Amino acid sequence: MKKDKGVIILAIIFLIAAFVDYYSTIRVGEVAKLLESNILASYVGLIGILIFNFLVIGVSLWAYHKTKSPLLRYSIINSLVTITIIRCFVIYVNWKIGNNPPTVQEAMEVTQEMKNAVVMKIAVNAFIPYLIGMISFIFWKQDHEISKKHDN
């Protein structure tokens, strides 16, 4: 059995979701810049966000392979799953907008507060289970010995 199979499969899913997110955003057209709620997009653009995703997955894989700490390895997996789930919600919202894109005028009426509200709704829905999972794992770990299947 290949070592670290789970994180490699997750990395592939993460990158596929990043590309679908990118595609679903550019599919919206010129109003995407007006509707984009990711603060990072205003600094690095959509291509910059895509590149940032490669950096995130690269650092995550590197850290996962280097560490022997089960808590850190679980945290990396949990973080990547959370980001991927959030991304699925974003893809869904982008797809809905892409199927019925607003005019530039309508998009200009969307305030930063409105964008922030959408982001918070998505983030809270994904973050609460993440927090529950992490806290539960920390307590569970107190009563269980954890080891890796393979040594690196």
C-alpha positions in Angstrom: 0.0 0.0 0.0 1.3 3.4 -1.0 2.2 5.6 2.0 0.3 8.8 2.6 -2.3 7.8 0.1 -5.1 9.8 1.8 -3.4 13.1 1.6 -2.4 12.6 -2.0 -6.0 11.8 -3.0 -7.1 14.8 -1.1 -4.5 17.0 -2.8 -5.8 15.9 -6.2 -9.4 16.7 -5.1 -8.3 20.0 -3.7 -6.6 21.0 -7.0 -9.5 19.8 -9.1 -11.8 21.9 -6.9 -9.5 24.9 -7.3 -9.6 24.7 -11.1 -13.4 24.3 -11.1 -13.7 27.3 -8.8 -11.5 29.3 -11.1 -13.5 28.2 -14.2 -16.9 28.9 -12.4 -15.6 32.4 -11.5 -14.4 33.4 -15.0 -17.6 31.9 -16.4 -19.5 34.7 -14.7 -17.7 37.1 -17.1 -16.7 40.7 -16.5 -18.9 41.1 -13.4 -16.7 38.5 -11.6 -14.3 41.3 -10.6 -17.2 43.3 -9.1 -18.7 40.3 -7.3 -15.5 38.6 -6.1 -15.6 38.4 -2.3 -12.2 36.9 -1.8 -10.1 39.8 -0.5 -6.9 38.2 -1.9 -8.4 38.6 -5.4 -8.1 42.4 -5.2 -4.3 42.1 -4.6 -3.3 39.2 -6.8 -6.2 38.6 -9.2 -7.8 35.3 -10.1 -4.6 33.8 -11.5 -2.8 34.8 -8.3 -5.4 32.9 -6.2 -4.9 29.8 -8.4 -1.2 30.1 -7.9 -1.7 30.6 -4.2 -3.7 27.3 -4.1 -0.7 25.5 -5.6 1.5 27.1 -2.8 -1.0 26.0 -0.1 -1.1 22.4 -1.4 2.6 22.3 -1.8 3.3 23.5 1.7 0.6 21.2 3.1 2.1 18.1 1.4 5.6 19.0 2.4 4.6 19.6 6.1 2.4 16.4 6.1 5.3 14.3 4.8 7.9 15.9 7.1 6.0 15.7 10.4 5.5 12.6 12.6 2.9 14.3 14.8 -0.5 12.7 14.3 -2.2 15.9 15.5 -0.4 18.0 12.9 -1.1 15.5 10.2 -4.8 15.4 11.1 -4.9 19.2 11.3 -3.5 19.4 7.8 -6.0 16.9 6.4 -8.8 18.6 8.3 -7.8 22.0 7.0 -7.6 20.9 3.4 -11.0 19.1 3.6 -12.5 22.3 5.1 -11.1 24.5 2.4 -12.3 22.0 -0.3 -15.8 22.0 1.2 -15.9 25.8 1.4 -14.8 25.8 -2.2 -17.7 23.5 -3.2 -20.2 26.1 -1.7 -18.4 28.8 -3.6 -18.5 26.8 -6.9 -22.3 26.4 -6.3 -22.8 30.1 -5.8 -20.7 30.9 -8.9 -22.6 28.4 -10.9 -25.9 30.0 -9.9 -24.6 33.4 -10.8 -23.2 32.1 -14.1 -26.6 30.7 -15.1 -28.2 34.0 -14.6 -25.4 36.7 -14.6 -26.3 40.1 -13.4 -25.6 43.2 -15.5 -22.6 45.3 -14.7 -24.9 47.9 -13.1 -26.5 45.3 -10.9 -23.1 43.9 -9.9 -21.9 47.5 -9.0 -24.8 47.7 -6.5 -23.4 44.8 -4.5 -21.6 46.3 -1.5 -18.6 44.9 0.3 -20.8 44.2 3.3 -23.1 42.1 1.2 -20.1 40.1 -0.1 -18.8 39.7 3.4 -22.2 38.4 4.6 -22.1 35.7 1.9 -18.5 34.7 2.8 -19.4 34.6 6.6 -22.4 32.4 5.9 -20.3 29.9 3.9 -17.3 30.1 6.3 -19.4 29.5 9.4 -21.2 26.5 7.9 -17.8 25.0 7.2 -15.8 26.2 10.2 -18.1 25.0 13.0 -17.7 21.3 12.0 -13.9 21.9 11.7 -13.8 23.3 15.2 -15.9 20.5 16.6 -13.7 17.9 14.8 -10.4 19.5 16.1 -11.6 19.8 19.7 -13.0 16.3 19.7 -9.8 14.9 18.3 -7.7 16.7 20.9 -9.7 15.1 23.7 -9.9 11.7 22.0 -6.1 11.7 21.6 -5.7 11.9 25.3 -7.0 8.4 25.6 -5.6 6.8 22.5 -2.2 6.1 21.2 -1.8 7.0 17.5 0.9 5.9 15.1 1.6 6.1 11.4 1.2 3.1 9.2 4.6 3.8 7.4 7.8 5.5 8.4 9.0 8.2 6.0 
